[in-house]
């Protein structure tokens, strides 16, 4: 029997930012590294997204290596600690990124070894499999912040928006009428 889960597109967005009139909030809302977390969580539980109904459904083919909802949720929470817009715009250096990604992966492995029964880990290869996913996603997400790449893009976009706004305002008189 197939079970249906929440709609993928109707989930409440996480971490909304106030609109400040500069487009910065819009840019930050588009940096959504945590969206992939929901996909990974469901895949770890042996589910696939039905594109016709837009609902997650159990897939019998994936059930042999599926983990419990507890495992998938706790691994997702670990990844979510860095998969957010704040991390994307931070000033992280390569060494900091590598240390943090490894630490998160190490914690994931420790949790899996401690809770293997509750996590429904049925073979040792699942631990490596999940550890690789946790490390890869953590590392890649944090690499977005390397050398302030996204941060510089946002600052540059904000400057461009201010310039356009100032140019439009300069062609008006004190009371907003055209000169």
C-alpha positions as CSV (number, residue, x, y, z in Angstrom):
1,X,0.0,0.0,0.0
2,X,1.4,3.4,-1.0
3,X,1.4,6.2,1.5
4,X,1.2,9.8,0.4
5,X,3.1,12.5,2.2
6,X,3.0,16.3,2.2
7,X,3.0,18.3,-1.1
8,X,6.5,19.3,-2.1
9,X,5.6,22.7,-3.4
10,X,3.2,23.7,-0.6
11,X,5.7,23.6,2.3
12,X,6.1,26.8,4.2
13,X,9.4,28.5,3.2
14,X,12.0,28.7,6.0
15,X,13.6,32.0,7.1
16,X,11.7,34.7,5.3
17,X,13.5,38.0,5.3
18,X,11.9,41.4,5.6
19,X,11.7,43.4,2.4
20,X,14.0,46.4,2.7
21,X,13.3,48.0,-0.7
22,X,16.6,47.0,-2.2
23,X,15.9,43.6,-3.6
24,X,18.2,42.0,-1.0
25,X,15.3,40.1,0.6
26,X,14.3,38.7,-2.8
27,X,17.9,37.6,-3.5
28,X,18.2,35.9,-0.1
29,X,14.9,34.1,-0.7
30,X,16.3,32.7,-3.9
31,X,19.3,31.2,-2.1
32,X,17.5,28.1,-0.8
33,X,20.1,25.4,-0.2
34,X,17.7,23.8,2.3
35,X,15.2,22.8,-0.4
36,X,17.4,19.8,-1.3
37,X,17.2,18.6,2.3
38,X,13.6,17.7,1.9
39,X,14.4,15.7,-1.2
40,X,17.2,13.8,0.5
41,X,15.2,13.2,3.6
42,X,12.4,11.5,1.6
43,X,14.8,9.6,-0.6
44,X,16.6,8.2,2.5
45,X,13.2,6.9,3.7
46,X,12.7,5.2,0.3
47,X,10.2,7.7,-1.1
48,X,10.0,9.3,-4.6
49,X,8.2,12.4,-5.7
50,X,5.3,11.5,-7.9
51,X,5.4,14.3,-10.5
52,X,1.8,13.8,-11.4
53,X,0.4,14.4,-7.9
54,X,3.4,16.3,-6.5
55,X,3.4,14.0,-3.4
56,X,6.0,11.8,-1.9
57,X,5.2,8.1,-2.2
58,X,6.9,5.0,-0.9
59,X,8.9,3.1,-3.5
60,X,9.2,-0.7,-3.0
61,X,12.5,-0.8,-5.0
62,X,14.1,1.7,-2.5
63,X,12.7,0.0,0.6
64,X,15.6,-2.4,1.2
65,X,17.9,0.5,2.0
66,X,15.4,2.9,3.4
67,X,16.0,4.3,6.9
68,X,13.6,5.3,9.6
69,X,12.0,8.7,9.6
70,X,13.9,9.4,12.8
71,X,17.2,8.8,11.0
72,X,16.3,10.8,7.9
73,X,15.0,13.7,10.1
74,X,18.1,13.8,12.4
75,X,20.5,13.7,9.4
76,X,18.5,16.5,7.8
77,X,18.7,18.6,10.9
78,X,22.5,18.2,10.9
79,X,22.7,19.4,7.3
80,X,20.2,22.2,8.0
81,X,22.6,23.6,10.6
82,X,24.6,24.9,7.6
83,X,22.2,24.8,4.7
84,X,20.6,28.2,5.0
85,X,21.0,31.6,3.4
86,X,23.0,32.9,6.4
87,X,25.7,30.4,5.7
88,X,25.6,31.2,2.0
89,X,26.4,34.9,2.7
90,X,28.9,34.4,5.5
91,X,32.7,35.0,5.2
92,X,34.0,31.4,5.5
93,X,37.5,30.4,4.5
94,X,38.3,27.0,2.9
95,X,39.9,25.5,6.0
96,X,36.9,26.5,8.2
97,X,34.5,24.9,5.6
98,X,36.5,21.7,5.5
99,X,36.7,21.4,9.3
100,X,33.0,22.1,9.8
101,X,31.8,19.8,7.1
102,X,34.0,17.0,8.5
103,X,32.8,17.6,12.0
104,X,29.1,17.4,10.9
105,X,29.8,14.2,9.0
106,X,31.6,12.8,12.1
107,X,28.6,13.6,14.3
108,X,26.3,11.9,11.7
109,X,28.4,8.7,11.9
110,X,28.5,8.8,15.7
111,X,24.7,9.2,15.8
112,X,24.2,6.3,13.3
113,X,26.5,4.0,15.3
114,X,24.7,4.8,18.5
115,X,21.2,4.7,17.2
116,X,21.5,2.0,14.5
117,X,18.4,0.1,15.6
118,X,16.1,3.1,15.9
119,X,17.5,4.4,12.6
120,X,16.7,1.0,11.0
121,X,20.2,0.7,9.5
122,X,20.2,-2.8,8.0
123,X,23.8,-2.9,6.8
124,X,27.2,-1.2,7.3
125,X,27.2,0.3,3.8
126,X,24.3,2.6,4.8
127,X,26.5,4.4,7.3
128,X,29.1,5.2,4.6
129,X,26.3,6.1,2.1
130,X,24.6,8.5,4.5
131,X,27.9,9.9,5.8
132,X,28.9,10.7,2.2
133,X,25.6,12.5,1.5
134,X,25.9,14.5,4.7
135,X,29.5,15.5,4.0
136,X,29.0,16.3,0.4
137,X,25.9,18.5,0.9
138,X,27.4,20.2,3.9
139,X,30.7,20.9,2.1
140,X,29.1,22.1,-1.2
141,X,26.6,24.3,0.7
142,X,29.3,25.9,2.7
143,X,31.6,26.3,-0.3
144,X,29.0,28.9,-1.6
145,X,30.4,31.1,1.1
146,X,34.0,30.6,0.1
147,X,35.7,33.9,-0.7
148,X,32.4,35.7,0.0
149,X,31.1,34.8,-3.5
150,X,27.4,35.2,-2.9
151,X,28.0,37.9,-0.3
152,X,29.8,40.0,-3.0
153,X,27.1,39.3,-5.5
154,X,24.4,40.6,-3.1
155,X,26.4,43.7,-2.2
156,X,27.0,44.4,-5.9
157,X,23.3,43.9,-6.8
158,X,22.3,46.1,-3.9
159,X,24.7,48.8,-5.1
160,X,23.2,48.6,-8.7
161,X,19.7,48.9,-7.3
162,X,20.7,52.0,-5.3
163,X,22.3,53.6,-8.4
164,X,19.2,53.0,-10.5
165,X,17.0,54.4,-7.7
166,X,19.2,57.5,-7.3
167,X,19.3,58.2,-11.0
168,X,15.5,58.0,-11.2
169,X,15.2,60.3,-8.2
170,X,17.7,62.9,-9.5
171,X,15.5,63.7,-12.5
172,X,12.7,64.9,-10.2
173,X,12.3,68.2,-8.3
174,X,11.9,68.5,-4.5
175,X,8.2,67.6,-4.6
176,X,8.6,64.6,-6.9
177,X,7.6,66.4,-10.1
178,X,9.7,66.1,-13.2
179,X,12.1,68.9,-13.8
